[in-house]
């Protein structure tokens, strides 16, 4: 990822500089990208790898470097933003640090457009998107024979769409910029959620036709594109007002038909330091304790869930414990009513209870709530040594999620599946973790949202799931510290979206604020 340290490109979007005007987008290469490709066609691998790296790393020159403006490089990494905005704001994991707006996420209250954590994710997306646009344009126009050129273009389109997906999901609107906008001096107009949705759908459908189906760890392939399409369609009713569960199931079925993937025999192996061998992971954000260090990849999850006060970091392959993240009973309470010792489910054992309290009376007290040790830096097989940075890759897409998506589509009325197969998939996940299989009468949407919590929490999906199931806002479902109170309280429907950051509004007068902020 560090072979070609390209922070910017020779041709830079004027819009991008105006949208996030304080970013350093100067090119860090002596040659323009097209001339570099002409000199060395193989350089394309490093260029594309840089875009992959924007989702896991804070910058190209180690953990202290950053692609977006921040005083703390690690805070502004893409994956860290996903965890902050998707998991901390939901019912499972709470952070105790409370610094500069993190309390707003932990308590799902007091949101305002000056929160730096909202800005970080918005800026990250609008860093990755124009970088992808630049390379797409150059690859399309170059006369140099580039190995696997069409596949690289499809990879970049996937990465651009992945960034747009988080804009759609978290902010609901934003500028739509493509390779056609390069050299434009006119600030882009605001695009609606539906307009962004339609663009991403079209772009992914076209990328699906040209991207390789071959599995290459850490790179996107046809299954990754299909998985992102399935997620887009699964949430279409939230994003556009029109349900697309049949389309979601069509693409889930394509993923399930790919024989390159199977459920990992052991759940813990998927989240261990050697998870690069997992047959279940469809698309991952790569981490390495030596060559791709970051405070914002799984280091944030692993170290943030450990503390020398109660949990020896070395037990989980880490040298440092930051004492930040603990789960609430809304998560571990789903296992045998919170009686973790009485539960056979392997997933229920992935909480550290010694020295910690069941109740989270004060979310800022480290010992209130149980830290999750689902992610760890130790190897599942063989020995490993503790390191300061995590080498555990983050499974952004994996097969178990596709199984659960299949069941949800069927329960929501999709016609391309059947209830019997849905039950088989759900039970495959449960019994893999030594849980008790369920019957057909038990499989309903209420069970499924709980099963998604048991299986997928701390994987950057929970807020989106709760919104889709109608449980995030309002007062029908409460969790500890929702709305800023210990027992939880109702929050307004405007919280289904985050506010557009003030810096973006100031940089582009075409943008408008989301309702309620």
Secondary structure, 3 states (H helix, E strand, C coil): CCCCCCCCCCCCCHHHHHHCCCCCCCCCCCCCHHHHHHHCHHHHHHHHHHHHHCCCCCCCCCCCCCCCCCCCHHHHCHHHHHHHHHHHCCCCEEECCCCCCHHHHHCCCCCCCCCHHHHHHHHHHHHHHHHHHHHHHHHHHCCCCCCCHHHHHHHHHHHHHHHHHHHHHHCCCEECCCHHHCCCCCCCCEECHHHHHHHHHHHHHHHHHHCCCCCCCCCCCHHHHHHHHHHHHHCHHHHHCCCCHHHHHHHHHHHHCCCCCCCCCCHHHHHCCCHHHCCCEEEEECCECCCECCCCCHHHHHHHCCECCCECHHHHCECCCCCCEEECHHHHCCCHHHCHHHCCCHHHHCEECCCCECCCCCCCCCCECEEECCCCCCCCCCCCCCECCCCCCEEEEEHHHHHHHHHHHHHCCCCCCCHHHHHHHHHHHHHHCCCCCCCHHHCCHHHHHHHHHHHHCCCCCHHHHHHHCCCCCECCCCCCCHHHCCCCCCECHHHHCCCCCHHHHHHCCCCCCCCCC
